[in-house]
């Protein structure tokens, strides 16, 4: 099992580094037989890149890589494989990666705790929280939404949250409200489309999302596909479209960008997690007797 995990880890690491390396699946690792040339060319650069610092954000993850990925695919992380355009510039990416190391450890326990029995993964909730508050539990907007998940006063009251600035209550409330939206969407919306529409509704409201789905259908497209609905959401800012809707005007472009950015954050978190899990396998190799 360890050998299988090691081979899988090597694959992932080389993908991350952008290298095209040929390897043999039946390869048996023996520390004593590795040439100095091979170590210098391949092993050492990987070790230097991913390090043995032991202070990584994901250091508490103990599951082997293959088991972790299978669990994600089978249980709940159906939305981790993303093929969306990246909506972050290089500066934003660097800032986010830095926050993963510096700020995420402060809140990761709350994300894991409140997604333990949820359809949502902690990675997704963490990505949403970063988009909402940049992982600042004291955040307050001009419109008085507050906390890690930036809950409104009405939403907090509906869920039963007393202190929106308390990170534990905020994450609990955010997850519960997202689950509420998820359940209220039409049954015809399934899979990852249901996830992305849940996020869009969290941002713009379920009523406005439904208006956009109706417009999408009027144009002959599929209201159950996020790829179609996101093209028509921005029309809610135009009077000739929103005047005939139930819920009226909305800044429809905002939920589209909102979902795109969360997808980008989720991709980065997922890749960072893969990289760390892969590095664990290398630690195991070099610390074997």
N, C-alpha and C positions, 0 to 999 in steps of 0.2 A: 504493500500500500504506500509506504514511504517513497519507494522508487517511482511509482506511478505519479504521485504528487509532485516529485522533484522534476520529472520530465515535463509535466503540465506547467510547472512554474517557469521552467526554462523557455518554453514556448511563449508564455505571456511576456516575460522580460524582454525577449528579442523583438516581440511585436511592439512593445512600448518604445524601445530604442530605435525602431525602424530598420532593424537589420534583417537581412534575408540569410538565414543560416540553415544549412542542412544538418540534420541530426539523425541518429539511429535510435529507434524506439527500444531496441534490445540492449542499448548501451548500459554497462554495469560500471558504476562509479567506484574507483579505488584510489583513495587519496595518494597512496604511495606511488602509483603508476602514472600520475599525470605529469606531463612534461612541463618544464619551466616555461617553455614557449607558449603552451596552451594557457597556462595560468596567467601569464602576462598579457596575452592578447584578448582573452575572453572572461576569465573568472574575476580577475582583479578590477577591471573597469566596472563590472556589475556590482561588486562589493562596494567600490568607492561611490558609485551612483546612489545605491539604496542604503548602504551603511549598516552598521550594527549598533546604532546609537541606543536602541531600546526605549526611546522616548516618543515614539510615533503615536499619532492620534488613535490608530487602530490596534494598539498593543494588547488590548484585552480580548481580541478575537482569537479563539483557540481552535476553531473548526478547520480541518484540512481544506485546501482550496477547492478540490473537486466536490467535496461534501457541501461546502458553502454554496457553490454555484448551483448545484442540483437543487438544494433547498430553496434558493431564490426562485429558480425557474418553476418549481412545482408548487410551492406554497403561495407566494404572493407577489414577488417582484416581476410581474409579467411585463412591466413597462421599463425595465432596465436596458433593453436593447433599443437604442434610439438612433434614428436616421434623419434627424432634423438638422437644419442649418444652424451653425453655431452663432449665437447672438451676443457673444462677448468679445471685446477687443483684447489685445495682449496685456495691456495694463490691468484690466479688470480680472483677467485670469490669474495674473501674478498676485494681485491683492487677495483674491479668493483662496488661492493655494496657501498663502501665508496665514490667512485666518483659520484654515483647516488645522494648522499646527498650533496656532497661538490661542484661538478663541473657542473652537469647537469642543475641545476637551472639557470645558466648563459646563457644557450643556448636553453633551452626548448621552449622558445617563438618563436625562429626561426623555430624549427622543426614543431611546431603546425601551424604557419603562412603559411608555404609553402606546407603543406600537406592538408590544409583545403578542397581543391577541387581536391585532387590527389587520384589515386588508392592506393597509399601507405599511411600507417598510420605514425604518428609522431614517434611511438615507434620503427618501423622498421628503419626509417631514423636515429634516435638517435643511434640505435645499429650499423648501418653501419658507422656512423660518429665516434663512439668510436673505432671500428676496424681500421678505417683509421688513425685517429689522436689522439686518446685517449682524445677527446673533448678539443683539443688545437688549437685554431684558428690561431696561429702563427707557426704551424708545417710546416717544410720543409724537404723533403726527399733528399737523395743523388742524386736522378734522377730529382730533382727540381719540383716535384709535391707539391702543397701547400694547406694549409687551412684545415678547419674542415672536408671537404669531399675529400681532397687531389686530386684536379683537375689538370690535365696536362694543359700546356699552350694552346695546340691545342683544347682540350675540352672546355676550358674557352672561347676561341675565337669563337668556333662553337656555343656555347650557348649564347654568348654575354656578358660574364663576364669580367669586367675590372680589378677588384681587388680581387684576389683569397684569400687574407688574411682577407678580410672583411667577418665576419661570416654570415651576411645576404645574401650577394652575393654568398658565397660558398654553403650554404644550398640550395638556389634557383637554382644554377647551377647543383648541385648534383641531386636534385629531377627531374629537367627537363631532364637531361641526362639519368637517370634511366627510366623515362617515355618513352624516345625516344627508348631505347633498348627494353623495354617491348613491344612497338608497332611493332617493327621490327622483333620480333621472329615469327616463323611460327604459323599459326592459330591452328595447330594441338597440340601445347603445351598449356595446359590450367591449370587453378586452381593454387594450390601452386607450381606445377612443373614450371609454367611460372615465378613465383616470384623467385624461387631459381636459375633458369637459367639466369634470369635478373641480379642477384647479381654476378653470376659466370662470365658473360660477362662483367660486370662493372670492374671486377678484371683482367681478362685475355684477353678480347676483344671478340667481337661478332664473328669474323672470326675463331678464335681458338675454340670457343664453337661449331660452326657449323662443323668444322673438327672432333671434338670429337663425335658429333651426327652421323656423317657419319660412323665413326669407330664402334660406338655402334651398328648401324644397320647391318654392315658387320658381326658382331659377333652374329647376330640373336637376339639381344635385342631391346628394344623399345627406339628409340631416343627421344620420347616425355616425357619420365619419368626421372626425375632427379635422382632417385635411380639407374637407369641403366647408365645414362650418366656419373655420378660421378665416376663410376668404371672404365671408359675408358678414362677419361680426363688425368690421369697420364701417359698414353701411349704416349702422345705427346712429352715427353722428350726422347723417344727412337727412334733412327734413322730409324730403320726398319718400324716404323709406320709413323713418321712425314715426311719422304722423299716422300711419296705418297699423301700428303695432299696439299691443296691450300695455306695455310698460314704458313706451316713449323713448326719449333721447338717452343715449349712453355713449361714453367714450370707448367705442368698440375696438379701437386699435390697441388699447391698453391691455386687455386680457390676452390678446394674441402675443404681444411682446412678453407679458408676464409668464405665460406658459413656456415660451421659447427660452427665456433666461433660466427658468427652473430646470428645464431639460438640460441646458448646458451645465449648470451647477451639479446636477445629478450625475452627468457623465464624468465630471472631474472627480467627484466623491467616489464613484464606482471604480474608476481607474486607479485612484490613489489606494483604495482598499485592495484591489488586485495586486498592485505593486508590493504592498506591505506583506500580504499573504505569501507572495512568491518569495520575498526576502526571508520569511520565516523558514522556508524549506532549505535555503542556503545556509542559514544559521545551524540548522539541524545537521547538515552534512559536515560542516567544519568543526562542530563540537562533538562529533561522534568519536568514540574511543576505538 
